[in-house]
Amino acid sequence: MSTVFRSNAASLKTQTTLVIVAAALILSAAMGVRQTFGLFIGPFSFDRGVPVTLIAFAIALHNLVWGVAQPFAGAAADRYGCTRVVAFGAVAFAAGLALAALTTSPALLVVGMGVLVGIGISCTSFGVVLTAVGRSATAESRSVAMGIASAGGSLGQVLMVPLAQSVRQSSGIATSLLVLAFVLLVAAPLGFLLDRRNAGAVPLSGAATTSLRTVVKEACRHRGYRLLTIGFFTCGFQLAFIATHLPGYLFLCHMPVGAGATALALIGLFNMVGSWACGWLGGRFRQQYVLGWLYLIRGVAIAVFFLLPKTTASVAVFAAVMGLTWLGTVPLTSGLVAKVFGTRHLGTLFGICFLSHQLGSFLGAWLGGFVFDMTGSYSLIWGATAIAGLFAALLHFPIDDTVVDRSAGLPGAARA
């Protein structure tokens, strides 16, 4: 009996490890490629004469499309598995980059960088791949497993930003975007590993007989879920603004040309540590408290960076702090949703929550360009980004993480 138990436990551990590795590599490709977009704003503007506002709008639009598509991508992964969803997303993502690389039409640039990329990334990022990790891992190790997958996914940011910068400088915008499209196609087959199942697999938590509509209604009535969703808006706003406009802002501050790419790469490097650390902390402390402190630290870091003189050292320190708090919100947020509502419909519920994140991303990317075009400065948007961190922290500390007991009604429904 003990031998069989140990064999099943070892098999389950191996399966979970494979899922984590596959998820990390897919995230590396998708998020790493996406993180390069800020490097193309200046070249598109100078080389092709595309207004900064339009480029920022295209990048902002992909965030919005990503958010709108995420609940559907999550629901498809919940129902049909991740393999087909990841494959479809990788092809759509690559097609969007290829269209942006080869077209001279501003409208087609928006379709490629905005619509197709948004659809593609919704199928190849957190709402799909971390859901697979959450289902594969045990409840006790889920937060850490998601943190490890997110941390591994940061490797793409470390590698893709320098790659895109190097290829763009040597061969131009089109070649750089086509190389990134190829990377996504190579990562597509990894989706097969996300759907690995065996007899020892962790069963889906949450009542299997509860319909999706019922679970969504429960979530919408749950005060904690609403606070979590609203707070996630801030994360998207902050990250999209910084990822999109930090290279241009540093150029305006008379920093070296490569400072923006270096800062984004440093953010990715430190995000590897930060995502793992946030997953580890989420397994030992209440996840909403860790989220509250994370948002508070991020807001303070943004304010201090904006107020201090810009030097190589200050940029490096800012990038390091931002990296430590960058995507640690994702395993904590998805883990909190899984804890309260179970994993049966995790892809859908996290997708709905993530829509709020992407609405914030749309505004962060677009408003950065709009405010700059209107005022010639990023000052107003830097201030708003810092204040948003305090707002998000205040929302997360009071979240109730009591597990939903469907046999006795929704906890907290009367307080919602």
C-alpha positions in Angstrom: 0.0 0.0 0.0 2.7 2.5 1.0 4.7 1.6 -2.2 1.7 2.4 -4.4 1.1 5.6 -2.5 4.7 6.7 -2.9 4.5 5.8 -6.6 1.4 7.8 -7.1 2.9 10.7 -5.2 6.0 10.7 -7.2 4.0 10.5 -10.5 1.9 13.5 -9.3 5.0 15.4 -8.4 6.5 14.7 -11.8 3.3 15.8 -13.6 3.1 19.0 -11.6 6.8 19.8 -12.4 6.2 19.3 -16.1 3.1 21.6 -16.0 5.1 24.3 -14.1 8.0 24.1 -16.6 5.7 24.2 -19.6 3.7 27.1 -18.1 6.9 29.0 -17.4 8.2 28.6 -20.9 4.9 29.6 -22.5 4.7 32.7 -20.2 8.3 33.5 -21.1 7.5 33.6 -24.8 4.2 35.5 -24.5 5.1 38.0 -21.7 8.7 38.4 -22.9 7.5 39.4 -26.4 4.9 41.7 -25.0 7.4 43.4 -22.8 9.4 44.6 -25.9 6.6 46.8 -27.3 7.9 49.9 -25.6 11.1 49.6 -27.6 9.2 50.1 -30.9 7.4 53.3 -30.1 10.3 55.6 -31.0 11.3 53.6 -34.2 7.7 53.4 -35.4 7.4 57.2 -34.9 10.7 58.2 -36.4 11.2 55.6 -39.1 7.6 55.2 -40.3 6.1 58.6 -39.3 3.4 57.0 -37.1 2.2 59.4 -34.3 3.2 58.4 -30.8 -0.5 58.6 -29.7 -1.5 56.0 -32.4 1.3 53.6 -31.4 0.3 54.0 -27.7 -3.3 53.4 -28.7 -2.4 50.2 -30.5 -0.5 48.9 -27.5 -3.3 50.1 -25.2 -5.9 48.4 -27.4 -4.2 45.0 -27.2 -4.4 45.3 -23.4 -8.1 46.0 -23.7 -8.8 43.2 -26.2 -6.7 40.9 -24.0 -8.9 41.7 -21.0 -12.2 41.3 -22.9 -11.0 38.0 -24.5 -9.6 36.6 -21.2 -12.8 35.3 -19.7 -13.6 33.5 -22.9 -10.1 32.1 -23.3 -10.3 30.9 -19.6 -13.7 29.4 -20.1 -12.5 27.6 -23.3 -9.5 26.2 -21.3 -11.8 25.2 -18.5 -14.0 23.2 -20.9 -11.7 22.0 -23.7 -8.2 22.1 -22.1 -5.2 24.3 -22.7 -3.6 22.6 -25.7 -5.9 24.0 -28.4 -6.3 27.4 -26.7 -2.5 27.9 -26.4 -2.0 26.8 -30.1 -4.7 29.2 -31.3 -3.3 32.1 -29.2 0.3 31.6 -30.4 -0.8 31.7 -34.0 -2.9 34.8 -33.5 -0.1 36.5 -31.5 2.5 35.7 -34.2 0.1 36.9 -37.0 -0.4 40.2 -35.2 3.3 40.8 -35.0 3.9 39.8 -38.6 1.2 42.2 -39.7 2.7 45.0 -37.8 6.1 44.2 -39.2 5.1 44.1 -42.8 2.4 46.8 -43.1 2.8 50.5 -43.7 -0.8 51.3 -42.9 -1.5 52.8 -39.4 -4.9 51.0 -39.4 -3.4 47.6 -40.0 -0.8 48.4 -37.4 -3.6 48.8 -34.9 -5.3 45.6 -36.1 -2.0 43.7 -35.7 -0.6 45.1 -32.5 -4.0 45.8 -31.0 -6.6 43.2 -31.9 -4.6 40.1 -32.9 -1.9 40.4 -30.3 -4.6 41.0 -27.6 -6.5 37.8 -28.6 -3.3 35.9 -28.8 -1.9 36.8 -25.4 -5.2 36.1 -23.7 -4.7 32.4 -24.8 -1.0 32.2 -23.9 -0.7 34.0 -20.6 -1.8 33.8 -16.9 -5.5 33.2 -17.3 -4.9 29.9 -19.1 -1.5 28.6 -18.1 -1.6 29.5 -14.4 -5.0 27.8 -14.3 -3.4 24.6 -15.4 -0.7 25.0 -12.7 -3.4 25.7 -10.1 -5.2 22.5 -11.0 -2.1 20.3 -11.1 -0.7 21.4 -7.7 -2.2 20.6 -4.3 -4.0 23.3 -2.3 -1.1 23.6 0.1 1.5 24.1 -2.7 -0.7 26.0 -5.2 0.5 29.5 -4.3 4.2 28.5 -4.5 3.7 26.6 -7.7 2.0 29.5 -9.4 4.8 31.8 -8.1 7.5 29.5 -9.5 5.7 29.4 -12.9 5.4 33.2 -12.9 9.0 33.6 -11.9 10.1 31.2 -14.7 8.0 33.2 -17.1 10.0 36.3 -16.3 13.0 34.7 -18.0 11.4 35.7 -21.3 11.5 39.4 -20.3 15.2 39.1 -19.5 16.0 37.5 -22.8 13.4 39.0 -25.2 14.1 42.7 -24.5 17.8 42.5 -25.4 17.1 40.2 -28.3 14.5 42.6 -29.8 16.7 45.6 -29.2 19.7 43.9 -30.8 17.8 42.7 -33.9 16.0 46.0 -34.3 19.3 48.0 -34.3 21.0 45.6 -36.7 18.2 44.6 -39.0 15.3 46.9 -38.5 11.8 46.9 -37.0 10.3 44.3 -39.4 12.9 41.7 -38.8 12.8 42.1 -35.1 9.0 41.6 -35.0 9.2 38.6 -37.2 11.8 37.0 -35.0 9.5 37.5 -32.0 6.6 36.0 -34.0 8.8 32.9 -34.6 9.5 32.5 -30.9 5.8 32.3 -30.2 5.2 29.6 -32.8 8.0 27.6 -31.3 6.4 27.8 -27.9 3.0 26.7 -29.1 3.5 22.9 -28.8 4.2 23.2 -25.1 0.5 23.5 -24.5 0.3 19.7 -24.8 2.0 19.5 -21.4 -0.5 21.7 -19.6 -3.3 19.1 -20.1 -1.4 16.1 -18.7 -3.6 14.0 -16.5 -3.2 10.7 -14.7 -4.8 8.7 -12.0 -3.0 10.6 -9.3 -3.9 14.0 -10.6 -5.3 16.5 -8.1 -9.1 16.7 -8.6 -10.7 19.9 -9.4 -11.8 21.7 -6.3 -15.2 23.3 -6.1 -18.5 21.6 -6.7 -18.4 20.0 -10.1 -22.2 20.2 -10.2 -22.3 23.9 -9.7 -22.9 25.7 -13.1 -20.7 28.3 -14.4 -23.5 30.9 -14.3 -24.1 30.2 -10.6 -20.4 30.5 -9.8 -20.1 33.8 -11.7 -23.1 35.2 -9.8 -21.6 34.1 -6.5 -18.4 35.9 -7.4 -20.1 39.1 -8.4 -22.0 39.1 -5.1 -18.9 38.4 -3.1 -17.5 41.7 -1.6 -13.9 40.4 -1.5 -14.0 39.4 -5.2 -15.2 42.8 -6.1 -12.5 44.5 -4.1 -9.9 42.2 -5.6 -11.2 42.9 -9.1 -11.2 46.7 -8.6 -7.7 46.6 -7.1 -6.3 44.6 -10.0 -7.2 47.6 -12.2 -4.3 49.5 -10.5 -1.8 46.8 -11.3 -2.6 46.9 -15.0 -2.5 50.7 -15.0 0.9 50.9 -13.4 2.6 48.1 -15.3 1.3 49.1 -18.7 2.3 52.8 -18.3 5.8 51.8 -17.1 6.4 49.1 -19.7 5.2 51.3 -22.5 6.6 54.7 -21.7 9.6 54.2 -19.4 12.1 53.9 -22.4 10.7 57.2 -23.9 10.7 58.9 -20.5 14.3 58.0 -19.8 15.3 59.3 -23.2 13.6 62.6 -22.3 15.7 62.6 -19.1 18.8 62.5 -21.3 19.7 58.9 -20.3 21.7 56.8 -22.7 19.7 55.3 -25.6 19.9 51.7 -24.2 18.8 52.7 -20.7 15.1 51.8 -21.4 15.9 48.3 -22.6 18.3 47.8 -19.7 15.6 48.9 -17.2 13.0 46.6 -18.7 15.4 43.7 -18.7 16.3 44.4 -15.0 12.6 44.5 -14.2 12.2 41.0 -15.8 15.3 39.7 -13.9 14.1 40.9 -10.5 10.6 39.8 -11.3 11.9 36.2 -11.3 12.7 36.6 -7.6 9.7 38.7 -6.8 7.1 36.3 -8.4 8.6 33.4 -6.5 8.8 35.3 -3.3 5.2 36.5 -3.6 4.1 32.9 -4.2 6.1 31.8 -1.2 4.6 34.6 1.0 1.1 33.8 -0.2 1.5 30.2 1.0 2.4 31.4 4.5 0.5 34.6 5.0 -3.0 35.8 4.0 -2.7 36.6 0.3 -4.7 39.8 0.5 -2.3 41.2 3.1 0.7 40.4 0.9 -1.1 42.1 -2.0 -1.8 45.2 0.1 1.8 45.6 1.1 3.0 44.9 -2.5 0.8 47.7 -3.9 1.9 50.1 -1.2 5.6 49.4 -1.8 5.2 49.8 -5.5 3.4 53.1 -5.2 6.1 54.6 -2.9 8.8 53.4 -5.3 7.1 55.1 -8.2 6.8 58.4 -6.3 10.4 58.4 -5.1 11.7 57.5 -8.5 9.8 60.4 -10.1 11.0 62.9 -7.6 14.7 61.9 -7.5 17.2 62.9 -10.2 17.6 60.4 -12.9 20.9 58.6 -12.9 22.1 55.1 -13.9 22.0 54.1 -10.2 18.4 55.5 -9.6 17.1 53.8 -12.7 18.7 50.5 -11.7 17.3 50.6 -8.2 13.8 51.6 -9.5 13.9 48.7 -12.0 14.9 46.3 -9.2 12.1 47.4 -6.9 9.5 47.3 -9.6 10.7 43.9 -10.7 10.3 42.5 -7.2 6.7 43.7 -7.2 6.0 43.4 -10.9 3.9 40.2 -11.5 3.8 38.9 -8.0 0.2 40.1 -8.0 -0.8 37.4 -10.4 -0.1 34.2 -8.4 -1.5 36.0 -5.3 -4.7 37.1 -7.1 -5.3 33.8 -8.9 -4.4 31.9 -5.7 -6.9 33.9 -3.7 -9.6 33.3 -6.3 -8.9 29.6 -6.2 -8.9 29.6 -2.4 -12.3 31.2 -2.1 -14.1 29.7 -5.1 -12.1 26.5 -6.0 -10.4 25.6 -9.2 -13.3 24.2 -11.2 -14.0 27.5 -12.9 -10.7 29.2 -12.1 -9.9 30.2 -15.7 -13.3 32.0 -16.1 -13.3 33.7 -12.7 -9.7 34.9 -12.9 -10.4 36.0 -16.5 -13.2 38.2 -15.3 -11.0 39.6 -12.6 -8.2 40.1 -15.2 -10.5 42.1 -17.4 -10.3 44.9 -14.8 -6.5 44.6 -14.9 -6.6 45.1 -18.6 -8.9 48.0 -18.5 -6.3 49.6 -16.3 -3.6 48.5 -18.8 -5.4 50.2 -21.6 -5.7 53.5 -19.8 -2.1 53.3 -18.5 -0.6 52.8 -22.0 -3.0 55.1 -23.8 -3.1 57.9 -21.3 0.7 58.0 -21.1 0.9 58.8 -24.8 -2.2 61.2 -24.7 -0.9 63.2 -21.7 2.6 63.4 -23.3 1.2 64.7 -26.6 -1.1 67.2 -24.8 1.4 68.5 -22.3 4.9 67.5 -23.5 5.5 65.8 -20.2 4.8 62.6 -18.3 4.5 64.3 -14.9 0.8 64.0 -14.4 0.6 60.4 -15.3 3.6 59.5 -13.0 1.7 61.2 -10.1 -1.5 59.3 -10.9 0.4 56.0 -11.1 1.9 56.5 -7.6 -1.4 57.5 -6.0 -3.1 54.4 -7.5 -0.7 52.2 -5.5 -2.1 53.6 -2.2 -5.7 53.2 -3.4 -5.1 49.6 -4.3 -3.5 48.8 -1.0 -6.5 50.2 0.9 -8.8 48.0 -1.1 -6.9 44.7 -0.5 -6.4 44.7 3.3 -10.1 44.3 4.2 -10.8 41.4 1.7 -12.5 38.4 3.3 -10.9 35.2 2.1 -13.4 32.8 3.7 -14.0 29.7 1.5 -17.4 29.7 -0.2 -19.6 27.0 1.3 -22.2 26.3 -1.3 -24.1 24.0 1.0 -24.8 26.9 3.4 -25.0 29.8 1.0 -22.4 32.4 0.1 -20.4 33.7 3.1 -20.6 37.5 3.3 -23.4 37.8 0.8 -25.4 39.8 3.3 -22.4 42.1 3.7 -21.7 42.5 0.0 
